[in-house]
């Protein structure tokens, strides 16, 4: 099984598309945001070159294992969402996202998460998981608003922006639950 390479997903207000070189400037600007740096380990190491490399190469991984999408609202880059840690045998994958500071509080993360989950379910996934650091209340709120169920706390399960390990809240959404 595999995801479709180069797929475009449309939700009510968003276009989820593959990253391209033109996204690098906005990715770099977003990486300077204190909230993104607080939760995302990659953000503090961003340079113009690493942003271009991400947008043109690294974001385009093996579609059997992962997909990364630029979130576009209107004509503006609004953030990123990806699906990875894919296990086609068990029908399970993990979704992750971040929203640029200029696009926050518009429910774009909720809408994009539901769109990516629907696509993964269409491709044969049964369960989508989402991890959020215990202190990242905003990300946990996105999970809940997107219809995910809080399941447990995983001890020291993720790295956060400071390079420290954080406990993570595990959420899940089953194919039968997406309405």
C-alpha positions as CSV (number, residue, x, y, z in Angstrom):
1,X,0.0,0.0,0.0
2,X,1.0,3.6,-0.5
3,X,-0.1,7.2,-0.4
4,X,-0.4,8.9,-3.7
5,X,2.7,10.9,-4.6
6,X,2.0,14.6,-5.3
7,X,-1.6,14.4,-4.2
8,X,-3.5,17.6,-3.6
9,X,-6.2,17.6,-0.9
10,X,-8.8,20.2,-0.6
11,X,-10.9,21.0,2.5
12,X,-13.6,23.6,2.8
13,X,-11.0,26.5,3.1
14,X,-7.6,24.9,2.6
15,X,-5.4,23.4,0.0
16,X,-3.0,20.7,1.3
17,X,-0.3,20.3,-1.3
18,X,3.3,19.1,-1.6
19,X,5.9,21.6,-0.5
20,X,7.8,23.6,-3.1
21,X,10.8,26.0,-3.1
22,X,8.5,29.0,-2.8
23,X,7.4,27.8,0.7
24,X,11.0,28.1,2.1
25,X,10.8,31.8,3.1
26,X,7.5,31.3,5.0
27,X,8.8,28.1,6.7
28,X,11.9,30.0,7.8
29,X,9.9,32.9,9.1
30,X,7.6,30.5,11.0
31,X,10.6,28.8,12.5
32,X,11.6,32.0,14.3
33,X,8.3,32.1,16.2
34,X,8.7,31.5,19.9
35,X,5.8,29.1,20.1
36,X,7.0,27.0,17.2
37,X,10.5,26.9,18.7
38,X,9.0,25.9,22.1
39,X,7.5,22.7,20.7
40,X,9.4,21.9,17.5
41,X,13.0,20.6,17.8
42,X,13.8,21.4,14.2
43,X,12.9,25.1,14.4
44,X,16.0,26.5,16.1
45,X,18.3,25.0,13.5
46,X,16.5,26.5,10.5
47,X,18.5,28.4,7.9
48,X,17.6,29.5,4.5
49,X,19.4,26.5,3.1
50,X,17.7,24.0,5.5
51,X,14.3,25.5,4.7
52,X,14.9,25.1,0.9
53,X,16.2,21.6,1.4
54,X,13.1,20.6,3.4
55,X,10.7,22.1,0.9
56,X,12.4,20.6,-2.1
57,X,13.8,17.3,-0.9
58,X,13.1,16.1,2.7
59,X,9.4,16.8,2.7
60,X,9.0,14.5,-0.3
61,X,9.7,11.2,1.4
62,X,8.7,7.7,0.4
63,X,4.9,7.8,0.0
64,X,4.7,4.2,1.3
65,X,5.9,5.6,4.7
66,X,4.9,9.3,4.9
67,X,3.3,12.3,3.3
68,X,4.0,16.0,4.1
69,X,1.7,18.8,3.0
70,X,2.0,22.6,2.9
71,X,-1.2,24.0,4.3
72,X,-2.4,26.9,2.1
73,X,-5.2,29.3,3.1
74,X,-6.3,31.4,0.2
75,X,-2.9,32.2,-1.4
76,X,-0.9,32.2,1.8
77,X,1.2,29.4,3.3
78,X,-0.3,28.7,6.7
79,X,1.7,25.7,8.1
80,X,2.5,22.1,7.7
81,X,0.8,18.8,8.2
82,X,2.2,15.3,7.7
83,X,1.3,11.7,8.1
84,X,4.0,9.2,9.0
85,X,5.0,6.3,11.2
86,X,2.8,4.4,8.8
87,X,2.1,0.7,9.3
88,X,0.1,-0.6,6.4
89,X,-0.2,-4.1,8.0
90,X,-1.9,-2.7,11.2
91,X,-3.6,0.2,9.3
92,X,-2.1,2.7,11.6
93,X,-0.3,6.1,11.1
94,X,0.5,9.2,13.0
95,X,-0.4,12.8,12.1
96,X,1.5,15.9,13.1
97,X,1.1,19.6,12.3
98,X,2.1,23.2,13.1
99,X,0.6,26.5,12.1
100,X,2.4,29.7,11.3
101,X,1.8,32.6,13.7
102,X,0.0,34.6,11.0
103,X,-2.5,31.8,10.5
104,X,-3.4,30.8,14.0
105,X,-6.8,30.9,15.6
106,X,-8.6,30.1,12.4
107,X,-9.1,26.4,13.1
108,X,-6.8,25.6,10.1
109,X,-5.0,22.8,12.1
110,X,-8.4,21.2,12.9
111,X,-9.5,21.3,9.3
112,X,-6.2,20.1,7.9
113,X,-6.0,17.3,10.4
114,X,-9.5,16.0,9.5
115,X,-8.7,16.3,5.8
116,X,-5.5,14.3,6.1
117,X,-7.2,11.7,8.3
118,X,-10.0,11.3,5.8
119,X,-7.4,10.8,3.0
120,X,-5.5,8.2,5.1
121,X,-8.8,6.3,5.8
122,X,-9.6,6.3,2.1
123,X,-6.2,4.7,1.5
124,X,-6.9,1.9,3.9
125,X,-5.8,3.1,7.3
126,X,-7.9,2.1,10.3
127,X,-6.4,4.3,13.1
128,X,-4.7,7.7,13.1
129,X,-2.7,8.6,16.1
130,X,-1.6,12.1,17.3
131,X,1.0,12.9,20.0
132,X,1.0,16.3,21.7
133,X,3.4,17.3,24.5
134,X,1.6,17.5,27.8
135,X,2.3,21.2,28.1
136,X,1.1,21.9,24.5
137,X,-2.5,22.8,25.4
138,X,-3.2,24.3,21.9
139,X,-2.2,21.1,20.1
140,X,-4.2,19.0,22.4
141,X,-7.2,21.3,21.7
142,X,-6.7,20.7,18.0
143,X,-6.8,17.0,18.5
144,X,-10.0,17.2,20.5
145,X,-11.7,19.6,18.1
146,X,-10.7,17.3,15.2
147,X,-12.6,14.4,16.9
148,X,-9.7,12.5,18.3
149,X,-10.0,10.7,21.6
150,X,-7.5,11.2,24.4
151,X,-6.1,7.7,25.3
152,X,-3.1,8.0,27.6
153,X,0.1,9.8,28.5
154,X,3.3,8.3,27.2
155,X,6.3,9.0,29.5
156,X,9.1,11.0,27.9
157,X,7.8,10.0,24.4
158,X,8.9,13.1,22.5
159,X,11.5,15.7,22.1
160,X,10.4,19.3,22.3
161,X,12.1,22.5,21.1
162,X,14.5,22.8,24.0
163,X,15.9,19.3,23.2
164,X,14.4,17.9,26.3
165,X,12.1,14.9,26.5
166,X,8.5,15.5,27.3
167,X,5.6,13.3,28.3
168,X,3.1,13.1,25.4
169,X,-0.6,12.8,25.3
170,X,-1.7,10.1,22.9
171,X,-4.9,10.7,20.9
172,X,-6.5,8.5,18.3
173,X,-9.2,8.6,15.6
174,X,-10.7,5.5,14.1
175,X,-12.0,5.3,10.6
176,X,-15.5,4.6,11.9
177,X,-15.4,7.8,14.0
178,X,-14.8,10.3,11.1
179,X,-18.1,11.9,10.2
